[in-house]
């Protein structure tokens, strides 16, 4: 192999030798169009994925193209040079120390998309022992249905190039999807070119893969992103030296904006094995996400920065108010970058047989505290006080705090049935049984339909085992719109799962608790790669005795695990749910120096308040503090006079106003309002302290169990039923 520090010298000698050697006819043998990009960091040699060569109109008439997500720019700066070697023979075909274009944005990063996930290297010399490809000029709508050929470097063959085939099933300006004819070992194929067949023009760059129906659905970056960028090479064609990326962050002028759909998991460089140990694409390990042990249960916490937005939707500035009970104020607050976000929320409900057990509290308010007869063996005295009732009550409280104008909701239930053993006289499979997880309601803004779905779960009741894996995978399918989902995906929404469970997973591997936990962890890895955040609620003593699965699904996806020692407390706990990264929100009348009579701050950042008001001019203020400490205020000026008509209230806000009026009436009837509020606040703080203690204990237990599982996984050859990855 040619040394790294002498690559240019070797190339010069090789070019001279080739110039004196007769060339075979061009059609005699197809030269490879792909190579391994290699560079050296100290004693370590790195080779991330595949690069291919694309024709250009400027010298040296070709560039090397690969994915951006496989490279760290600081590592390129430290290496100083990249050489391109043929995959099997190791012959050097090119070298470079600069990028021709500003680096694209990895699709997993904020603002990234498949179309922008590329690196384009400027080559030092004309290609030798390799050929450059032409980019396809066809628009995306003409590509669907075409046959394609992928060029890569085989891991099991003594060849510099191999190809596989498939059908192009989706294409637009931002992404392309291909279904392979048969599953193939794609380890190390990330960055491979996708060519029309016949024809040979490049239509895209291989970025990701997902299992689907016995083969793979590939996520492809359209070549149009590279072609368009090549019209404006950096420094007039001189390119950007690797040394420019020595700092941790690239120059701001190199940022590439984008808000396109996120894609499936990246294909790795071949260093990792698939979960089944077979020759399947090695999916890149999920990038670590920040833990959120405080602040809002949902949303992105402080990760989105300190930008706070507050909008007062009602009343308008300088409006005249005639309502004697006070001024109704409504709006929305979010801590974010960019515009107000949309949310997709899936409520995942455990309906296994153990959720029929009672909570020890009078949840339905009928004056009877339900009891389990002989441990539940002979039923229960009050079904309305069961754990399932607590889950559904909590789900409804979450729903009450959402705004259908910006938040869609879906409902999924999960339990599980162990299929009977097969024999000659009993031909039955799991497919003939009821699914372990059911989409009760796809993503919708029709909250009445969501209520009806919760009613159906209640009517059907609790039964069966616990297949958490099925619940997690189905939630990801609905949120991402994968094949078989009943929901229309929203590529720009923040995707949230709230999973309620009272136990530990007992399926899909009946009798093997370690395998079941690892199955949940694999499903959670799929969720993380699909940009889905899971918040788990472990309800009751049994769930907290074995919390590993619930803790891990939250940890892996960057969500939060919440222990609920007393099932009856679940409803109160979920009232603190927030999507909007808001720590506190206050509404007051500055003119009177008086806070709102009643205030409701919803999970998605929407708020409504009933504020005291005096005759004449009043200044009303909304003050918001984000979870990262950022603070902002918004004011509106209103005028109060008796006998005048207040501005027309939008229909969407009528329910919120009526709810506040009802609460105000109840508060006035009860009396001693401040005393009760102080007592309630004290109870809430004590509950938070207890939850934190439970969380710390559960995480310690989960860490111990996770280490044990890792040891077990290394010492046993586990036989697993088929687990398919949803695809995007």
Number of C-alpha atoms within 10 A of each C-alpha: 8 15 11 17 12 9 19 19 11 15 21 12 11 15 16 11 10 13 10 8 9 7 8 8 7 8 7 7 8 10 15 21 23 32 29 28 25 19 21 19 13 8 6 8 12 17 20 23 26 29 29 27 26 23 16 17 8 9 14 14 16 24 28 27 25 28 29 21 22 23 17 11 20 18 18 22 19 16 20 19 20 24 24 25 25 22 22 16 11 14 17 26 23 27 25 23 21 23 23 26 24 23 21 25 25 24 28 20 11 13 17 21 25 33 27 28 28 29 25 27 25 27 25 17 19 17 22 15 16 20 18 19 19 16 20 20 12 11 12 18 11 10 20 16 14 15 19 24 23 22 22 31 27 20 19 8 10 12 14 22 20 16 12 16 20 21 20 23 16 18 21 15 16 21 23 26 24 25 24 22 14 11 18 15 15 25 24 24 28 29 34 28 31 28 23 22 16 10 12 16 20 23 25 28 31 28 31 28 30 22 19 19 13 11 16 24 26 28 28 31 32 27 25 22 18 23 15 9 16 17 11 13 17 16 11 8 16 13 18 20 17 21 18 14 18 15 11 10 9 15 11 7 7 13 14 16 13 16 13 18 19 24 27 25 27 28 27 26 22 22 11 15 16 14 13 12 9 10 15 20 28 27 26 19 14 16 12 11 13 15 14 19 14 11 20 22 25 27 27 21 26 21 14 15 14 16 15 21 20 20 17 20 16 19 21 13 15 13 16 21 23 19 16 13 13 18 27 25 25 23 18 19 28 24 32 22 14 10 8 17 18 19 24 24 28 27 26 28 27 31 28 24 17 22 26 23 25 30 26 17 20 17 25 17 10 10 9 15 19 21 20 19 13 9 11 15 9 9 15 19 16 19 22 23 27 30 30 30 24 25 28 23 20 22 24 18 16 21 22 14 22 25 21 17 10 15 20 24 24 27 27 25 26 28 29 26 20 17 13 12 9 10 8 5 6 9 10 13 11 12 8 9 13 11 14 24 25 18 22 18 22 22 25 19 18 12 19 11 17 24 16 13 20 23 13 12 20 16 9 9 16 21 17 17 24 30 27 35 28 23 26 27 20 26 33 28 23 25 31 28 20 18 13 10 19 17 18 14 17 17 16 14 17 20 25 25 27 25 28 28 27 28 25 23 31 24 25 27 18 16 10 13 17 20 22 24 29 20 24 26 24 20 25 27 22 25 28 26 22 23 22 23 28 31 23 25 25 30 27 22 16 14 22 25 14 20 30 26 28 34 28 26 30 26 25 26 27 22 30 28 25 25 29 23 18 14 25 25 18 25 19 14 18 21 16 18 20 23 24 28 29 28 20 14 19 17 26 24 22 15 14 13 10 14 18 20 19 19 22 18 23 23 27 26 24 22 26 25 26 23 21 21 29 15 11 12 16 20 18 26 21 24 16 24 20 26 20 17 12 16 19 15 16 15 18 18 17 19 18 21 17 12 10 11 11 16 13 8 12 10 8 11 17 10 11 18 19 11 13 19 19 11 15 16 10 12 16 10 10 9 10 10 13 10 10 13 11 11 12 12 12 12 12 15 12 12 16 13 12 14 17 16 12 17 22 13 14 24 19 15 17 21 15 12 18 18 11 13 17 12 11 14 14 10 9 8 8 12 9 12 8 8 15 13 17 25 24 22
